[in-house]
Amino acid sequence: MSFAIGTFSGADGVAFPGLVIDDRVHDLRPEFTDTLSMLRDWDATLVRLRELAEAPPGVGQALANLRPLPPVEPSGQVLCGGANYYTHLRQMHFSRLKRLGDPRPDEELRAESARVASERPNGEPFIFAGLPSALSGAEDDVILWGPGHDHDWELELAVVIGKGGRDIAEEEALDHVAGYTMSNDISTRDVMNRPNFGMTDFLATKVRPTFFPTGPYMVPREFVPDYRALRIILKVNGKIMQDESVDDIIFGVEQLISYASRLVDLRPGDLLLTGSPAGNAAHNGGRWLVPDDVMEGEITGLGVQRNRCVKPA
């Protein structure tokens, strides 16, 4: 029997940890106070969850009647992989050359972009830090904050760390994964570059409140035998914008965890976004998000997100 865990709230607005079985959520209180405490002793928690899945506590509530919050309390580290899908990287490099006014024919620019992408595995992963305060729920509104107005989407497979560590070997990395969820890394592109400093401004671009819709729940790793077989699909107002297999990934979960653990101490409950596949707004004719747009995202077996874009109050 497969199951998932998450954090939910009902009509009273009180958050509680829940066990998800067949689209019904079973309240795990008072046995567990929250999902973060569950992850801090994940091996023991997993044993107990298997038992509860065989004999769920109570009849549960319909998932559709609850508000899904970020599966893990947003108090830990959020790490984000960038430029980590071959097709996406080719698109980004091609767009950059066009934006800089490169006069060569498109065929030559595409050939160069393909070469750059093919050489990428010879380097190291690119990982930057996000902010837990930017996390929001899988059905929450996304507030299109200014400054800037070129708001973009990036639906990504996200890893939830279940066992911390440092200097983790690639061959041991998956042992540190509690499970998988998804996160949409909203980015405001027209404030991304700081020309006067010659650098990228990730604070202005990516980590505003509500800019990381995450969830609706976390599926334990044992129920995802091959994360590369998952498919990422994101629609805007019903139109498919992203549709890519995780197998297009450049640095896999094992490499990302190993690299990140050389730089920071990984801890239970940390969230690691693995990068966005192709199909962002920047490569869909500059069709940026605007108020009243509805994003629908799904990754195989990890549930569905539905977020409406709204103006700041």
C-alpha positions as a Markdown table, in Angstrom:
| # | Residue | x | y | z |
|---|---|---|---|---|
| 1 | Met | 0.0 | 0.0 | 0.0 |
| 2 | Ser | 1.3 | 3.4 | -1.0 |
| 3 | Phe | 0.7 | 6.6 | 1.0 |
| 4 | Ala | 1.9 | 10.1 | 1.5 |
| 5 | Ile | 2.3 | 12.6 | 4.3 |
| 6 | Gly | 1.6 | 16.3 | 4.4 |
| 7 | Thr | 0.4 | 19.3 | 6.4 |
| 8 | Phe | -3.2 | 20.4 | 6.1 |
| 9 | Ser | -5.8 | 22.6 | 7.7 |
| 10 | Gly | -9.5 | 22.4 | 7.8 |
| 11 | Ala | -12.3 | 24.9 | 8.5 |
| 12 | Asp | -10.7 | 25.9 | 11.8 |
| 13 | Gly | -7.5 | 26.9 | 10.1 |
| 14 | Val | -5.3 | 24.8 | 12.5 |
| 15 | Ala | -2.5 | 23.0 | 10.8 |
| 16 | Phe | -2.1 | 19.2 | 11.4 |
| 17 | Pro | 0.1 | 16.4 | 10.0 |
| 18 | Gly | -1.9 | 14.0 | 7.8 |
| 19 | Leu | -1.5 | 10.6 | 6.3 |
| 20 | Val | -2.8 | 10.5 | 2.7 |
| 21 | Ile | -4.3 | 7.3 | 1.4 |
| 22 | Asp | -6.5 | 7.2 | -1.7 |
| 23 | Asp | -7.2 | 11.0 | -1.5 |
| 24 | Arg | -8.3 | 10.8 | 2.1 |
| 25 | Val | -6.3 | 12.5 | 4.8 |
| 26 | His | -6.1 | 10.9 | 8.3 |
| 27 | Asp | -5.1 | 13.1 | 11.2 |
| 28 | Leu | -1.9 | 12.0 | 12.8 |
| 29 | Arg | -2.3 | 13.9 | 16.0 |
| 30 | Pro | -1.6 | 13.4 | 18.8 |
| 31 | Glu | 0.9 | 10.7 | 17.8 |
| 32 | Phe | 2.9 | 13.2 | 15.7 |
| 33 | Thr | 2.9 | 17.0 | 16.3 |
| 34 | Asp | 4.1 | 18.0 | 12.8 |
| 35 | Thr | 5.9 | 16.6 | 9.8 |
| 36 | Leu | 9.2 | 18.1 | 10.7 |
| 37 | Ser | 9.4 | 16.1 | 13.9 |
| 38 | Met | 8.5 | 13.0 | 11.9 |
| 39 | Leu | 11.4 | 13.6 | 9.6 |
| 40 | Arg | 13.8 | 14.1 | 12.4 |
| 41 | Asp | 13.4 | 10.4 | 13.2 |
| 42 | Trp | 12.4 | 9.3 | 9.8 |
| 43 | Asp | 13.3 | 5.6 | 10.0 |
| 44 | Ala | 11.2 | 5.1 | 13.1 |
| 45 | Thr | 8.4 | 7.3 | 11.6 |
| 46 | Leu | 8.3 | 5.3 | 8.4 |
| 47 | Val | 7.9 | 2.0 | 10.3 |
| 48 | Arg | 4.9 | 3.5 | 12.2 |
| 49 | Leu | 3.4 | 5.0 | 9.0 |
| 50 | Arg | 3.4 | 1.6 | 7.4 |
| 51 | Glu | 1.5 | 0.2 | 10.3 |
| 52 | Leu | -1.0 | 3.1 | 10.2 |
| 53 | Ala | -1.5 | 2.7 | 6.5 |
| 54 | Glu | -2.7 | -0.9 | 7.1 |
| 55 | Ala | -5.2 | 0.3 | 9.7 |
| 56 | Pro | -5.7 | 4.0 | 9.2 |
| 57 | Pro | -6.8 | 6.1 | 12.2 |
| 58 | Gly | -10.5 | 7.1 | 11.7 |
| 59 | Val | -12.3 | 7.5 | 8.4 |
| 60 | Gly | -10.3 | 10.5 | 7.4 |
| 61 | Gln | -11.3 | 13.6 | 5.5 |
| 62 | Ala | -11.5 | 14.1 | 1.8 |
| 63 | Leu | -8.3 | 15.8 | 0.5 |
| 64 | Ala | -10.5 | 18.1 | -1.6 |
| 65 | Asn | -12.1 | 19.5 | 1.5 |
| 66 | Leu | -8.8 | 20.5 | 3.1 |
| 67 | Arg | -6.2 | 23.2 | 2.4 |
| 68 | Pro | -2.8 | 21.7 | 1.7 |
| 69 | Leu | 0.0 | 23.6 | 3.3 |
| 70 | Pro | 3.7 | 23.1 | 2.4 |
| 71 | Pro | 4.3 | 19.4 | 3.4 |
| 72 | Val | 7.1 | 20.4 | 5.8 |
| 73 | Glu | 7.0 | 23.4 | 8.1 |
| 74 | Pro | 9.0 | 26.1 | 6.2 |
| 75 | Ser | 11.7 | 26.4 | 8.9 |
| 76 | Gly | 14.6 | 24.6 | 7.4 |
| 77 | Gln | 16.9 | 25.2 | 4.4 |
| 78 | Val | 15.6 | 25.6 | 0.8 |
| 79 | Leu | 18.2 | 24.8 | -1.8 |
| 80 | Cys | 17.6 | 25.2 | -5.5 |
| 81 | Gly | 19.3 | 23.6 | -8.5 |
| 82 | Gly | 19.7 | 25.8 | -11.5 |
| 83 | Ala | 20.4 | 25.2 | -15.2 |
| 84 | Asn | 19.9 | 21.5 | -14.7 |
| 85 | Tyr | 17.9 | 20.2 | -17.7 |
| 86 | Tyr | 19.5 | 19.7 | -21.1 |
| 87 | Thr | 16.6 | 21.1 | -23.1 |
| 88 | His | 16.1 | 24.0 | -20.7 |
| 89 | Leu | 19.8 | 24.9 | -20.8 |
| 90 | Arg | 19.8 | 24.9 | -24.6 |
| 91 | Gln | 16.8 | 27.2 | -24.6 |
| 92 | Met | 18.5 | 29.6 | -22.1 |
| 93 | His | 21.7 | 29.8 | -23.9 |
| 94 | Phe | 20.0 | 30.4 | -27.3 |
| 95 | Ser | 17.8 | 33.1 | -25.8 |
| 96 | Arg | 20.8 | 34.8 | -24.2 |
| 97 | Leu | 22.7 | 34.9 | -27.4 |
| 98 | Lys | 19.7 | 36.4 | -29.2 |
| 99 | Arg | 19.2 | 38.9 | -26.4 |
| 100 | Leu | 22.8 | 40.0 | -26.7 |
| 101 | Gly | 22.4 | 40.6 | -30.4 |
| 102 | Asp | 24.5 | 37.8 | -31.7 |
| 103 | Pro | 24.3 | 38.2 | -35.6 |
| 104 | Arg | 24.9 | 34.5 | -36.5 |
| 105 | Pro | 22.1 | 32.5 | -38.0 |
| 106 | Asp | 19.8 | 30.7 | -35.6 |
| 107 | Glu | 21.1 | 27.3 | -36.8 |
| 108 | Glu | 24.6 | 28.3 | -35.6 |
| 109 | Leu | 23.3 | 29.6 | -32.3 |
| 110 | Arg | 21.3 | 26.4 | -31.7 |
| 111 | Ala | 24.4 | 24.3 | -32.5 |
| 112 | Glu | 26.5 | 26.3 | -30.0 |
| 113 | Ser | 23.7 | 26.0 | -27.4 |
| 114 | Ala | 23.6 | 22.2 | -27.9 |
| 115 | Arg | 27.4 | 22.1 | -27.4 |
| 116 | Val | 27.2 | 24.1 | -24.2 |
| 117 | Ala | 24.5 | 21.8 | -22.8 |
| 118 | Ser | 26.5 | 18.6 | -23.8 |
| 119 | Glu | 29.6 | 19.9 | -21.9 |
| 120 | Arg | 27.6 | 20.8 | -18.7 |
| 121 | Pro | 28.1 | 17.4 | -17.0 |
| 122 | Asn | 31.8 | 18.0 | -17.0 |
| 123 | Gly | 31.4 | 20.8 | -14.5 |
| 124 | Glu | 29.6 | 20.9 | -11.1 |
| 125 | Pro | 26.0 | 21.5 | -10.2 |
| 126 | Phe | 24.8 | 25.1 | -9.7 |
| 127 | Ile | 22.8 | 25.4 | -6.4 |
| 128 | Phe | 21.6 | 28.6 | -4.8 |
| 129 | Ala | 19.7 | 29.2 | -1.6 |
| 130 | Gly | 16.0 | 30.0 | -1.4 |
| 131 | Leu | 14.0 | 31.3 | 1.6 |
| 132 | Pro | 11.5 | 29.2 | 3.6 |
| 133 | Ser | 9.3 | 32.3 | 3.9 |
| 134 | Ala | 8.6 | 32.1 | 0.2 |
| 135 | Leu | 6.9 | 28.7 | 0.5 |
| 136 | Ser | 3.1 | 28.5 | 0.0 |
| 137 | Gly | 0.5 | 25.7 | -0.4 |
| 138 | Ala | -0.4 | 23.7 | -3.5 |
| 139 | Glu | -3.7 | 25.6 | -3.8 |
| 140 | Asp | -2.7 | 29.0 | -2.4 |
| 141 | Asp | -2.8 | 32.2 | -4.5 |
| 142 | Val | 0.5 | 33.4 | -5.9 |
| 143 | Ile | 0.9 | 37.1 | -5.3 |
| 144 | Leu | 2.6 | 38.8 | -8.3 |
| 145 | Trp | 4.7 | 41.2 | -6.3 |
| 146 | Gly | 6.6 | 44.1 | -7.8 |
| 147 | Pro | 9.1 | 45.5 | -8.6 |
| 148 | Gly | 9.1 | 43.9 | -12.0 |
| 149 | His | 6.3 | 42.4 | -14.1 |
| 150 | Asp | 7.9 | 39.5 | -16.1 |
| 151 | His | 6.7 | 36.7 | -13.8 |
| 152 | Asp | 7.7 | 33.2 | -14.9 |
| 153 | Trp | 7.0 | 29.6 | -13.8 |
| 154 | Glu | 9.3 | 26.7 | -13.1 |
| 155 | Leu | 7.7 | 23.5 | -11.9 |
| 156 | Glu | 10.4 | 21.3 | -10.3 |
| 157 | Leu | 10.8 | 17.9 | -8.7 |
| 158 | Ala | 11.7 | 18.6 | -5.0 |
| 159 | Val | 13.5 | 16.3 | -2.6 |
| 160 | Val | 12.8 | 16.2 | 1.1 |
| 161 | Ile | 15.8 | 15.3 | 3.2 |
| 162 | Gly | 15.1 | 12.7 | 5.9 |
| 163 | Lys | 18.6 | 12.1 | 7.2 |
| 164 | Gly | 21.1 | 15.0 | 7.5 |
| 165 | Gly | 24.8 | 14.8 | 6.9 |
| 166 | Arg | 27.9 | 16.4 | 5.3 |
| 167 | Asp | 30.2 | 15.2 | 2.6 |
| 168 | Ile | 27.7 | 12.6 | 1.5 |
| 169 | Ala | 28.9 | 10.2 | -1.2 |
| 170 | Glu | 26.8 | 10.0 | -4.4 |
| 171 | Glu | 26.2 | 6.2 | -3.9 |
| 172 | Glu | 24.8 | 6.9 | -0.4 |
| 173 | Ala | 22.8 | 10.0 | -1.3 |
| 174 | Leu | 19.4 | 8.4 | -1.8 |
| 175 | Asp | 19.6 | 7.0 | 1.7 |
| 176 | His | 19.2 | 10.6 | 2.9 |
| 177 | Val | 16.0 | 11.2 | 0.9 |
| 178 | Ala | 12.7 | 10.9 | 2.9 |
| 179 | Gly | 10.6 | 11.5 | -0.2 |
| 180 | Tyr | 9.6 | 13.6 | -3.1 |
| 181 | Thr | 7.2 | 16.5 | -3.6 |
| 182 | Met | 7.0 | 19.4 | -6.2 |
| 183 | Ser | 7.6 | 23.1 | -6.0 |
| 184 | Asn | 6.9 | 25.8 | -8.5 |
| 185 | Asp | 9.8 | 28.3 | -8.5 |
| 186 | Ile | 8.2 | 31.6 | -9.5 |
| 187 | Ser | 10.7 | 34.1 | -10.9 |
| 188 | Thr | 10.4 | 37.7 | -11.9 |
| 189 | Arg | 12.8 | 37.9 | -14.9 |
| 190 | Asp | 13.1 | 41.6 | -15.5 |
| 191 | Val | 14.7 | 42.2 | -12.1 |
| 192 | Met | 17.0 | 39.2 | -12.3 |
| 193 | Asn | 20.1 | 41.0 | -13.6 |
| 194 | Arg | 21.9 | 43.8 | -11.8 |
| 195 | Pro | 24.0 | 45.3 | -14.6 |
| 196 | Asn | 25.8 | 47.8 | -12.3 |
| 197 | Phe | 27.1 | 44.8 | -10.3 |
| 198 | Gly | 27.4 | 42.3 | -13.1 |
| 199 | Met | 25.5 | 39.6 | -11.2 |
| 200 | Thr | 22.2 | 37.9 | -10.7 |
| 201 | Asp | 19.8 | 39.1 | -8.0 |
| 202 | Phe | 18.1 | 36.0 | -6.7 |
| 203 | Leu | 16.5 | 37.8 | -3.7 |
| 204 | Ala | 14.6 | 40.1 | -5.9 |
| 205 | Thr | 13.8 | 37.4 | -8.5 |
| 206 | Lys | 12.8 | 34.3 | -6.7 |
| 207 | Val | 12.1 | 34.4 | -3.0 |
| 208 | Arg | 9.1 | 36.7 | -2.5 |
| 209 | Pro | 6.3 | 35.5 | -0.3 |
| 210 | Thr | 4.1 | 32.8 | -2.1 |
| 211 | Phe | 6.7 | 32.3 | -4.8 |
| 212 | Phe | 7.4 | 28.7 | -4.0 |
| 213 | Pro | 4.0 | 26.8 | -4.1 |
| 214 | Thr | 5.0 | 23.4 | -2.7 |
| 215 | Gly | 3.1 | 20.1 | -2.2 |
| 216 | Pro | 0.3 | 19.0 | -1.9 |
| 217 | Tyr | 2.1 | 16.3 | 0.0 |
| 218 | Met | 5.3 | 14.2 | 0.2 |
| 219 | Val | 5.5 | 10.7 | -1.2 |
| 220 | Pro | 8.1 | 8.5 | 0.6 |
| 221 | Arg | 11.0 | 7.5 | -1.5 |
| 222 | Glu | 10.1 | 3.8 | -1.4 |
| 223 | Phe | 7.1 | 4.5 | -3.6 |
| 224 | Val | 9.2 | 6.3 | -6.2 |
| 225 | Pro | 11.5 | 3.5 | -7.4 |
| 226 | Asp | 12.9 | 5.6 | -10.3 |
| 227 | Tyr | 12.6 | 9.4 | -10.0 |
| 228 | Arg | 14.0 | 9.8 | -13.5 |
| 229 | Ala | 10.8 | 8.1 | -14.8 |
| 230 | Leu | 8.6 | 10.9 | -13.5 |
| 231 | Arg | 7.0 | 13.4 | -15.8 |
| 232 | Ile | 6.6 | 17.1 | -15.1 |
| 233 | Ile | 3.6 | 18.9 | -16.6 |
| 234 | Leu | 2.6 | 22.5 | -16.0 |
| 235 | Lys | -0.4 | 24.3 | -17.6 |
| 236 | Val | -1.4 | 27.9 | -17.6 |
| 237 | Asn | -5.1 | 28.5 | -18.1 |
| 238 | Gly | -5.3 | 24.9 | -19.5 |
| 239 | Lys | -2.5 | 25.3 | -22.0 |
| 240 | Ile | 0.5 | 23.0 | -21.5 |
| 241 | Met | 3.7 | 25.0 | -21.1 |
| 242 | Gln | 6.1 | 22.5 | -19.6 |
| 243 | Asp | 6.0 | 18.8 | -20.4 |
| 244 | Glu | 9.2 | 16.9 | -19.8 |
| 245 | Ser | 10.6 | 13.7 | -18.3 |
| 246 | Val | 12.9 | 14.1 | -15.3 |
| 247 | Asp | 15.2 | 11.9 | -17.3 |
| 248 | Asp | 16.3 | 15.0 | -19.1 |
| 249 | Ile | 18.0 | 16.1 | -15.9 |
| 250 | Ile | 21.8 | 16.9 | -16.1 |
| 251 | Phe | 22.8 | 16.3 | -12.4 |
| 252 | Gly | 20.6 | 13.8 | -10.7 |
| 253 | Val | 19.4 | 13.8 | -7.1 |
| 254 | Glu | 22.4 | 11.8 | -6.1 |
| 255 | Gln | 24.9 | 14.3 | -7.5 |
| 256 | Leu | 22.9 | 17.3 | -6.2 |
| 257 | Ile | 22.8 | 16.0 | -2.6 |
| 258 | Ser | 26.4 | 15.0 | -2.6 |
| 259 | Tyr | 27.5 | 18.5 | -4.0 |
| 260 | Ala | 25.2 | 20.4 | -1.6 |
| 261 | Ser | 26.5 | 18.4 | 1.4 |
| 262 | Arg | 30.0 | 19.5 | 0.6 |
| 263 | Leu | 28.9 | 23.1 | 1.1 |
| 264 | Val | 26.3 | 23.0 | 3.9 |
| 265 | Asp | 25.1 | 20.7 | 6.6 |
| 266 | Leu | 22.0 | 19.0 | 5.3 |
| 267 | Arg | 19.3 | 18.5 | 7.9 |
| 268 | Pro | 16.0 | 16.6 | 8.1 |
| 269 | Gly | 13.2 | 18.6 | 6.6 |
| 270 | Asp | 15.5 | 20.5 | 4.2 |
| 271 | Leu | 14.0 | 21.0 | 0.7 |
| 272 | Leu | 16.1 | 20.6 | -2.4 |
| 273 | Leu | 14.6 | 21.7 | -5.7 |
| 274 | Thr | 16.3 | 19.8 | -8.6 |
| 275 | Gly | 15.9 | 22.4 | -11.4 |
| 276 | Ser | 13.3 | 23.3 | -14.0 |
| 277 | Pro | 12.7 | 21.5 | -17.3 |
| 278 | Ala | 12.1 | 23.4 | -20.5 |
| 279 | Gly | 9.1 | 25.5 | -21.3 |
| 280 | Asn | 9.3 | 28.6 | -19.1 |
| 281 | Ala | 7.5 | 31.8 | -20.0 |
| 282 | Ala | 10.8 | 33.3 | -21.2 |
| 283 | His | 10.8 | 30.6 | -24.0 |
| 284 | Asn | 7.0 | 30.7 | -24.7 |
| 285 | Gly | 7.1 | 34.0 | -26.6 |
| 286 | Gly | 7.5 | 36.0 | -23.4 |
| 287 | Arg | 4.0 | 35.1 | -22.2 |
| 288 | Trp | 4.4 | 36.2 | -18.6 |
| 289 | Leu | 2.0 | 35.5 | -15.7 |
| 290 | Val | -0.6 | 38.1 | -15.1 |
| 291 | Pro | -3.4 | 38.3 | -12.4 |
| 292 | Asp | -6.2 | 35.8 | -12.8 |
| 293 | Asp | -3.9 | 33.3 | -14.6 |
| 294 | Val | -4.3 | 29.8 | -13.2 |
| 295 | Met | -1.3 | 27.4 | -13.0 |
| 296 | Glu | -1.9 | 23.7 | -12.8 |
| 297 | Gly | 1.1 | 21.5 | -12.1 |
| 298 | Glu | 1.6 | 17.8 | -11.7 |
| 299 | Ile | 4.4 | 15.3 | -11.4 |
| 300 | Thr | 3.7 | 11.6 | -11.8 |
| 301 | Gly | 2.2 | 10.3 | -8.6 |
| 302 | Leu | 3.0 | 13.4 | -6.5 |
| 303 | Gly | -0.4 | 15.0 | -6.7 |
| 304 | Val | -1.6 | 18.2 | -8.4 |
| 305 | Gln | -1.1 | 21.9 | -7.7 |
| 306 | Arg | -3.6 | 24.6 | -8.7 |
| 307 | Asn | -2.5 | 28.2 | -8.0 |
| 308 | Arg | -4.2 | 31.4 | -9.1 |
| 309 | Cys | -2.2 | 34.5 | -9.7 |
| 310 | Val | -3.4 | 37.7 | -8.0 |
| 311 | Lys | -2.4 | 41.3 | -7.6 |
| 312 | Pro | -0.8 | 42.5 | -4.4 |
| 313 | Ala | -3.3 | 43.7 | -1.9 |
